[in-house]
Amino acid sequence: MQVVRYTRGTVPAWGIKTGDTIHALAGIEEGDPTLSDWTNPSFRDRIARAVTEGTLSQVSVDSVSLLAPIDEPGTIICAGLNYRDHAEEQDKELPERPMLFSKANSAVTNPNDPIVHPGGDEQVDYEVELAVVMGRRASAIEPDAVYDHVAGYTVLNDVSGRTSQFEDGQFFRGKSYDTFAPLGPTLAVDDIDPNALDVELRVNGTVKQSSNTEQFVFDVGELVSYISQSITLHPGDIISTGTPGGVGIFREPVDCLEPGDSCAATIEAIGTLNNPVIGE
């Protein structure tokens, strides 16, 4: 089941996307759903039945603007070198424990909205990533318990300013330019296996990254559990699980994003996150 957040004007709304149709959740008795609601199997089942029975009002996807599926993103915690093929392209050893860094939540932007290239000598790169959205507070939980605390999964394009990243010797500034965290297009809340999903990123229609989350060094349970041992996670926090091989900075020659390019980041069971690149 794919949850979307959208607008037909100025007021955001929630719905369930099936094909080209959105089933509006405005009429459910609880009001707007919370991230905690999506961790509740009985709530998910009831919404799924309403969609199947056609009791919710419907709008066309083409008649709305999709928004990032998290209305108030919390902390964004990212994992580096969490795909075996990404470590291989850098000739680096697999990490013994998750390598973590953060990304400003102010960088989050909507599906179809532009990624703004800051200009100058900044090398702007793409990174398709599976993002885990927390639905319940989690502190010092075991890997098997992680999935009960997850609201759902979405796509995050971890756009990266490589010049800033390498100049600073750490990731935060280069990862956190405004618009450098496109998020969406849906929040998948079904009992999908996040550790066996196809992932792909295309630039101008050409495949640049293609892999599967089976390539994870640390799977979702292991990664989120590890983070929760030190950091209490809250609803709305986002764990971005790393990117596969094929990023632009490690290509020969270097192949980074420029104004006029278009990114399409796809993850199985979630959808395709489209964003054009424009100049500042």
Secondary structure, 3 states (H helix, E strand, C coil): CEEEEEECCCCEEEEEEECCEEEECCCCCCCCCCCCHHHCHHHHHHHHHHHHHCCCCEEEHHHCEEECCCCCCCCEEEEECCEHHHHHHCCCCCCCCCEEEEECHHHEECCCCCEEECCCCCCEECCEEEEEEECCCECCCCHHHHHHHEEEEEEEECCEEHHHHHHHCCCHHHHCCCCCEEEEEEEECCCCCCCCCEEEEEECCEEEEEEEHHHECCCHHHHHHHHHCCCCECCCCEEECCCCCCCHHHCCCCCCECCCCEEEEEECCCEEEEEEEEEC
